[in-house]
Structure formats: structure tokens, C-alpha cells
Amino acid sequence: MKDFFNSLSEKDSRRYAAVEAQKLGRSGLCYIAKVLGCSRTTLYAGLKELGTLPEKKQDSRIRRKGAGRKGYEETHAGLDEAFLEILKDDIAGDPMNEKTRWTQLTHDDMKQRLSAQFAIQVSSTVIKKLLKKHGFKRRKAQKKETMKKVAGRNDQFKRIAELKALYQAAGDPVISMDTKKKEYLGNFYRDGRLYTTEAVIVNDHDFNSFATGVVIPHGIYDVQLNKAAINLGISRDTGEFACDSFRLWWYAQGKQDYPQARSILLLCDGGGSNSCHQYLFKQDLQRLANEIGVEIRVAHYPAYCSKYNPIEHRLFPHVTRACQGVVFTSIERVKKLIERTKTKKGLQVFVNVIETIYETGRKVCERFKNDMPIIFDCLLPKWNYRAIPQNA
């Protein structure tokens, strides 16, 4: 206390002594005067000043006004104009949106041009402030632009939302299905970083001819329970493989989670192994519905809209993160890696291997094609239909 008291100015020291004396009541004057080595007269003066302090804070400036380092705007007149001038020849834009502009110049490039053209020396911090001031931010391209306008796109999204609400209210499963990117087994490079004691050395070229196998991860994601099954195929991504993956999920999880299910809503893309244009997929789907004895209602997402399929953003990114940087040397390693997939929201992932070899070039039965039992909806029938069990 005494050291702090001695470090203050005369006015501040007597006010501080008065504050400490007030804390101790009537006997505090003598005690504080003795501890701090000041007179009681000084304490009385401090108490008097405390009683006349203004309600609002006064100017507490110590240095004179205008002291200190000047801002870059004051020291470099016309800096904004000079900054825009050096960017003028290196700014590109979006022909479809006049507000979108970008530049490939680095901070060092901008500093050098300001120095060479206008004799202005500034730091990278000033360059960052100028970029922000004029609306430039560091961004990367976002894959959001739909490549093609599809008739009925918005109506199909509304229909999917309606179906999801109906199935969730009824307690029936809402399943999102899709195939993840095919991976080759072997000593091939994979994106991602790991903590290792030594460098991981892989082939300098990813030639498929050097692969020891292939793995095709097919996902079945339960939208309501936040549970998923990843079934790893070792052959080809066909409609038959997609239905076998769905069958495996139903007997392993779906039947136990939804013992009273009357219908299953299956959300999937419009192309690939579960294409909305293929009779083969519908034939395999009808056979599956007959086997499990439960109606399967399919709702396809329109073309160029697969990114809206729930499995794309609620399962696959987490699977990718669980496997990043690890070399896929065997199907067993891939299975163990994917089984580690989890999120803070409780995502559960179960992994199985389907060793069946699937053929390509299969032909749909003419009988099925002529007397197809699939029931198509009146609204957007190419994307919405039902496979009703024939033995029900």
C-alpha cells in the first residue's frame, strides 16, 4: 500500500489514502496516516475532495492531445486512391455479378507496387486493413451454382419435405442412400495429415493397374436416429448392389429400430446405381419389398441436386475425416477406419463388407417391364413411386 501511495501524484495519493481510511470507519484516519506516513490534514483534504467528485468521468488524458503515432490515413495522403490504382490492372470479376471482384496479388506484391509507383511504405497490417475497407476478403470458391435448370425442381423439394414430415409423424423410417467415392486399395496417396514418427512414402503415380483391389462404400443413413450403415463392396456399383446394401441394413438395424414400420421413405439421387431412369433398379427394389414385406417409397432428388441429399452432409464428410491421410492397403483397414466415425451429436456408424461379385450388362425381365407393379405418384412420377409387397 505504501509503495503504491508513494508512486501516485500528490492529488491522487491523498484521495487514495482517503478511500482506504473510509473502509475502516472512524478509527481509520489515524491508522492509515501511520501506515502511509501522511498527516491527518492530508487525509481530511482527500475526504473533502472525494465528496466533491463529479458524477461523470473527466478527461484523464496524461499526454497532450495529438501525441502518439499517427494513423496510416494521416501520414499517407491519398493512400486509398493509390491502393485502388495498383489493383486496377489485376482485378478480375464475375461477368454474371458485377459485385464480385477478386485479385491474385499477394500482400508483398501490393506493398512493392505502392512503394514503386507512389513512394508509399506500408506494412502488411495496413494492406489487410485496406483490403477489408474496400470489401476484399479471403475466400474460396463454393460449389453451389446449379449447372442446369431442371423442370419441377422446386416442386420436388416441396414434395420431399412433405413426405419427410408425414413419415416422421407416423414413426416410420426416413432413409437417405448414396454411394461414396470409389477407392482403390494399394500404396496410393490420400489427402489428409497424420502424426507420424517418420514420413509415409507412397507411389508417385496412382495408376489403377497397380491396385490390389477396390472398395465401394455404400451408405444407408437414418435421418431420424442419426445412425448409419456403410456397406463396403469389392466389385461394382450396380442397382443390385444398392438393394443388397439396403437389405443388409434392414435385417441388421432397420427391423429392430422400426418393428412396426408400415412404409420406408428412401431418399436418393436421380442417377448412379439407383437411377430414376433404370428399370433394373425398380425391379431389384420390388423384389426387395416382396422379401421384407414392407412398402418402400422412393423420392429422388432432381438432377444436379445430389448435394441436398442428407447423407452427403450428415455422414460422408465425417467418414472422410475418419479416414484422412491413411493409406488404404486392405479392406479390413478401411472397415476399421470407418468404424471410428463419430460426431459430438452422437452419430453411430456400423460397417459391413459385401463380398458378392456383381455383373454389369444385366437385362430387365420383359414381364416386369410390361406388368410393372411399381405404383407411380400423380405428381412428378419419374421421381416419386412406391414398391408395394406383392405378397402383402
Beta strands, then each sheet from edge to edge (+ up, - down):
strand 1: 91-94
strand 2: 97-103
strand 3: 174-179
strand 4: 183-185
strand 5: 213-222
strand 6: 227-233
strand 7: 263-268
strand 8: 295-300
strand 9: 348-354
strand 10: 375-376
strand 11: 384-387
sheet 1: 1+ 2-
sheet 2: 4+ 5- 3+ 7+ 8+ 11- 10+
sheet 3: 4+ 5- 6+ 9+
end
